[in-house]
Amino acid sequence: MTRAALKPGEIGEPSIRVVDGGYQVRVRFRRHDGELSRTSATGRTKTLAAS
């Protein structure tokens, strides 16, 4: 199953995984110039990683 194409300014569904005793949240998004980018954040809890 393929991922839906993101329109400029849209954010995809976040993925959460356990890393080194904490959590990592990764998400992809389409910038306003049309480029597809990814970013991630980590935290001790899912809530901290997602905020």
N, CA, C and O atoms as a printed pandas DataFrame, in Angstrom:
     atom_number atom_name residue_name chain_id  residue_number  x_coord  y_coord  z_coord
0              1         N          MET        A               1    0.849   -1.174    0.000
1              2        CA          MET        A               1    0.000    0.000    0.000
2              3         C          MET        A               1    0.891    1.232    0.000
3              4         O          MET        A               1    1.818    1.337    0.804
4              5         N          THR        A               2    0.612    2.153   -0.893
5              6        CA          THR        A               2    1.412    3.367   -0.993
6              7         C          THR        A               2    0.862    4.462   -0.092
7              8         O          THR        A               2   -0.303    4.445    0.306
8              9         N          ARG        A               3    1.713    5.392    0.209
9             10        CA          ARG        A               3    1.291    6.542    1.011
10            11         C          ARG        A               3    0.631    7.569    0.114
11            12         O          ARG        A               3    0.988    7.712   -1.056
12            13         N          ALA        A               4   -0.322    8.274    0.666
13            14        CA          ALA        A               4   -1.008    9.316   -0.100
14            15         C          ALA        A               4   -0.049   10.474   -0.363
15            16         O          ALA        A               4    0.769   10.827    0.486
16            17         N          ALA        A               5   -0.165   11.053   -1.545
17            18        CA          ALA        A               5    0.657   12.212   -1.876
18            19         C          ALA        A               5    0.226   13.392   -1.014
19            20         O          ALA        A               5   -0.964   13.652   -0.836
20            21         N          LEU        A               6    1.211   14.094   -0.488
21            22        CA          LEU        A               6    0.919   15.255    0.347
22            23         C          LEU        A               6    0.908   16.509   -0.510
23            24         O          LEU        A               6    1.755   16.681   -1.386
24            25         N          LYS        A               7   -0.041   17.368   -0.256
25            26        CA          LYS        A               7   -0.098   18.664   -0.929
26            27         C          LYS        A               7    0.817   19.633   -0.196
27            28         O          LYS        A               7    1.105   19.413    0.981
28            29         N          PRO        A               8    1.287   20.695   -0.842
29            30        CA          PRO        A               8    2.135   21.659   -0.151
30            31         C          PRO        A               8    1.495   22.158    1.147
31            32         O          PRO        A               8    0.340   22.582    1.164
32            33         N          GLY        A               9    2.271   22.098    2.228
33            34        CA          GLY        A               9    1.796   22.525    3.538
34            35         C          GLY        A               9    1.174   21.422    4.370
35            36         O          GLY        A               9    0.861   21.645    5.540
36            37         N          GLU        A              10    0.983   20.223    3.799
37            38        CA          GLU        A              10    0.369   19.115    4.535
38            39         C          GLU        A              10    1.410   18.316    5.306
39            40         O          GLU        A              10    2.577   18.244    4.922
40            41         N          ILE        A              11    0.954   17.712    6.413
41            42        CA          ILE        A              11    1.789   16.877    7.270
42            43         C          ILE        A              11    1.225   15.472    7.250
43            44         O          ILE        A              11    0.012   15.293    7.355
44            45         N          GLY        A              12    2.088   14.466    7.118
45            46        CA          GLY        A              12    1.665   13.069    7.097
46            47         C          GLY        A              12    1.415   12.533    8.499
47            48         O          GLY        A              12    1.525   13.260    9.486
48            49         N          GLU        A              13    1.076   11.248    8.571
49            50        CA          GLU        A              13    0.831   10.579    9.844
50            51         C          GLU        A              13    2.152   10.335   10.570
51            52         O          GLU        A              13    3.111    9.873    9.952
52            53         N          PRO        A              14    2.222   10.634   11.861
53            54        CA          PRO        A              14    3.458   10.386   12.606
54            55         C          PRO        A              14    3.659    8.897   12.888
55            56         O          PRO        A              14    2.696    8.150   13.060
56            57         N          SER        A              15    4.915    8.481   12.931
57            58        CA          SER        A              15    5.236    7.112   13.349
58            59         C          SER        A              15    6.026    7.221   14.656
59            60         O          SER        A              15    6.885    8.090   14.804
60            61         N          ILE        A              16    5.721    6.331   15.594
61            62        CA          ILE        A              16    6.343    6.359   16.915
62            63         C          ILE        A              16    7.063    5.041   17.132
63            64         O          ILE        A              16    6.519    3.975   16.847
64            65         N          ARG        A              17    8.299    5.115   17.642
65            66        CA          ARG        A              17    9.039    3.899   17.960
66            67         C          ARG        A              17    9.864    4.116   19.223
67            68         O          ARG        A              17   10.181    5.248   19.589
68            69         N          VAL        A              18   10.204    3.010   19.882
69            70        CA          VAL        A              18   11.011    3.051   21.100
70            71         C          VAL        A              18   12.484    3.086   20.704
71            72         O          VAL        A              18   12.936    2.275   19.897
72            73         N          VAL        A              19   13.230    4.034   21.280
73            74        CA          VAL        A              19   14.649    4.194   20.980
74            75         C          VAL        A              19   15.389    4.508   22.278
75            76         O          VAL        A              19   15.070    5.495   22.941
76            77         N          ASP        A              20   16.360    3.697   22.646
77            78        CA          ASP        A              20   17.213    3.945   23.813
78            79         C          ASP        A              20   16.414    4.276   25.077
79            80         O          ASP        A              20   16.764    5.215   25.792
80            81         N          GLY        A              21   15.368    3.537   25.358
81            82        CA          GLY        A              21   14.582    3.749   26.555
82            83         C          GLY        A              21   13.613    4.908   26.484
83            84         O          GLY        A              21   12.902    5.170   27.453
84            85         N          GLY        A              22   13.564    5.610   25.365
85            86        CA          GLY        A              22   12.629    6.713   25.172
86            87         C          GLY        A              22   11.825    6.472   23.909
87            88         O          GLY        A              22   11.707    5.336   23.449
88            89         N          TYR        A              23   11.280    7.526   23.355
89            90        CA          TYR        A              23   10.456    7.412   22.154
90            91         C          TYR        A              23   10.953    8.376   21.093
91            92         O          TYR        A              23   11.471    9.451   21.396
92            93         N          GLN        A              24   10.783    7.970   19.846
93            94        CA          GLN        A              24   11.091    8.826   18.716
94            95         C          GLN        A              24    9.841    8.931   17.852
95            96         O          GLN        A              24    9.209    7.925   17.525
96            97         N          VAL        A              25    9.497   10.149   17.491
97            98        CA          VAL        A              25    8.368   10.404   16.600
98            99         C          VAL        A              25    8.942   10.954   15.302
99           100         O          VAL        A              25    9.705   11.920   15.303
100          101         N          ARG        A              26    8.559   10.319   14.190
101          102        CA          ARG        A              26    9.006   10.782   12.875
102          103         C          ARG        A              26    7.789   11.132   12.034
103          104         O          ARG        A              26    6.751   10.474   12.118
104          105         N          VAL        A              27    7.926   12.171   11.224
105          106        CA          VAL        A              27    6.828   12.599   10.367
106          107         C          VAL        A              27    7.412   13.177    9.080
107          108         O          VAL        A              27    8.494   13.764    9.071
108          109         N          ARG        A              28    6.675   12.996    8.017
109          110        CA          ARG        A              28    7.072   13.614    6.750
110          111         C          ARG        A              28    6.064   14.708    6.413
111          112         O          ARG        A              28    4.898   14.639    6.801
112          113         N          PHE        A              29    6.530   15.705    5.691
113          114        CA          PHE        A              29    5.669   16.827    5.330
114          115         C          PHE        A              29    6.137   17.420    4.017
115          116         O          PHE        A              29    7.299   17.282    3.634
116          117         N          ARG        A              30    5.222   18.078    3.340
117          118        CA          ARG        A              30    5.569   18.733    2.080
118          119         C          ARG        A              30    5.674   20.218    2.341
119          120         O          ARG        A              30    4.715   20.861    2.767
120          121         N          ARG        A              31    6.863   20.757    2.078
121          122        CA          ARG        A              31    7.095   22.186    2.270
122          123         C          ARG        A              31    6.304   22.977    1.234
123          124         O          ARG        A              31    5.834   22.421    0.242
124          125         N          HIS        A              32    6.163   24.264    1.471
125          126        CA          HIS        A              32    5.391   25.109    0.558
126          127         C          HIS        A              32    6.058   25.258   -0.812
127          128         O          HIS        A              32    5.397   25.623   -1.785
128          129         N          ASP        A              33    7.365   24.979   -0.895
129          130        CA          ASP        A              33    8.032   25.024   -2.194
130          131         C          ASP        A              33    7.907   23.703   -2.954
131          132         O          ASP        A              33    8.446   23.567   -4.052
132          133         N          GLY        A              34    7.184   22.709   -2.364
133          134        CA          GLY        A              34    6.922   21.446   -3.033
134          135         C          GLY        A              34    7.855   20.310   -2.666
135          136         O          GLY        A              34    7.592   19.167   -3.041
136          137         N          GLU        A              35    8.937   20.578   -1.946
137          138        CA          GLU        A              35    9.886   19.542   -1.556
138          139         C          GLU        A              35    9.325   18.701   -0.413
139          140         O          GLU        A              35    8.680   19.231    0.492
140          141         N          LEU        A              36    9.569   17.397   -0.455
141          142        CA          LEU        A              36    9.165   16.487    0.604
142          143         C          LEU        A              36   10.274   16.433    1.646
143          144         O          LEU        A              36   11.437   16.231    1.296
144          145         N          SER        A              37    9.936   16.610    2.913
145          146        CA          SER        A              37   10.924   16.620    3.994
146          147         C          SER        A              37   10.480   15.689    5.106
147          148         O          SER        A              37    9.314   15.302    5.184
148          149         N          ARG        A              38   11.428   15.335    5.967
149          150        CA          ARG        A              38   11.137   14.512    7.141
150          151         C          ARG        A              38   11.777   15.182    8.342
151          152         O          ARG        A              38   12.809   15.843    8.232
152          153         N          THR        A              39   11.146   14.997    9.485
153          154        CA          THR        A              39   11.711   15.488   10.729
154          155         C          THR        A              39   11.404   14.496   11.831
155          156         O          THR        A              39   10.503   13.668   11.692
156          157         N          SER        A              40   12.151   14.573   12.931
157          158        CA          SER        A              40   11.920   13.668   14.047
158          159         C          SER        A              40   12.195   14.397   15.351
159          160         O          SER        A              40   12.881   15.418   15.384
160          161         N          ALA        A              41   11.641   13.845   16.425
161          162        CA          ALA        A              41   11.856   14.370   17.766
162          163         C          ALA        A              41   11.892   13.191   18.723
163          164         O          ALA        A              41   11.264   12.163   18.470
164          165         N          THR        A              42   12.628   13.337   19.827
165          166        CA          THR        A              42   12.713   12.286   20.818
166          167         C          THR        A              42   12.305   12.826   22.187
167          168         O          THR        A              42   12.374   14.028   22.442
168          169         N          GLY        A              43   11.882   11.918   23.061
169          170        CA          GLY        A              43   11.507   12.280   24.413
170          171         C          GLY        A              43   11.370   11.051   25.288
171          172         O          GLY        A              43   11.308    9.927   24.789
172          173         N          ARG        A              44   11.324   11.267   26.605
173          174        CA          ARG        A              44   11.217   10.155   27.540
174          175         C          ARG        A              44    9.863    9.459   27.452
175          176         O          ARG        A              44    9.758    8.269   27.747
176          177         N          THR        A              45    8.817   10.197   27.044
177          178        CA          THR        A              45    7.472    9.633   26.901
178          179         C          THR        A              45    6.962    9.941   25.503
179          180         O          THR        A              45    7.520   10.786   24.803
180          181         N          LYS        A              46    5.902    9.254   25.098
181          182        CA          LYS        A              46    5.306    9.515   23.790
182          183         C          LYS        A              46    4.823   10.956   23.690
183          184         O          LYS        A              46    4.983   11.606   22.656
184          185         N          THR        A              47    4.233   11.447   24.773
185          186        CA          THR        A              47    3.706   12.811   24.775
186          187         C          THR        A              47    4.825   13.831   24.613
187          188         O          THR        A              47    4.689   14.781   23.842
188          189         N          LEU        A              48    5.925   13.647   25.327
189          190        CA          LEU        A              48    7.035   14.577   25.211
190          191         C          LEU        A              48    7.664   14.540   23.816
191          192         O          LEU        A              48    8.051   15.578   23.279
192          193         N          ALA        A              49    7.762   13.358   23.240
193          194        CA          ALA        A              49    8.341   13.242   21.907
194          195         C          ALA        A              49    7.437   13.890   20.856
195          196         O          ALA        A              49    7.932   14.462   19.885
196          197         N          ALA        A              50    6.136   13.808   21.039
197          198        CA          ALA        A              50    5.196   14.343   20.054
198          199         C          ALA        A              50    4.966   15.840   20.184
199          200         O          ALA        A              50    4.436   16.458   19.260
200          201         N          SER        A              51    5.348   16.437   21.304
201          202        CA          SER        A              51    5.088   17.875   21.470
202          203         C          SER        A              51    6.211   18.748   20.980
203          204         O          SER        A              51    6.121   19.973   21.061
